[in-house]
Amino acid sequence: MTSDLSGCPDPATCASVGGLDLGEVSLGVEGADGDQPVKLDQAVTDIGFRKPASSAVLAATVALASQAGPLLVFDGSGEHVFVVSPGDDPTHLAQHWPW
């Protein structure tokens, strides 16, 4: 999946030049608490982003949905909810993407 997303060599300017800066990424892992190390066979239950570029989150969600199946995307308040399915056209989704 990493080949689906372009790199961001300079996070300070990445978003301003069209890069896909995901900001700080956190993973919720089944059976893990806080800062515990996780094993490769533990399921990821949720992914969170802090200060990402909106286009980066959309690109990551489309790439992840192609591997994991339909995803429910929502903001911290739950005010905006969005579903991304495998095969969705990113250009079409971008027209409706609330972030």
Secondary structure, DSSP 8 states (H G I E B T S, - for coil): -GGGS---S-TTTTGGGT-----EEEEEETT--TT----TTS-EEEEEEES--HHHHHHHHHHHHHHH--EEEE-TTS--EEEE-TT--HHHHHHH---
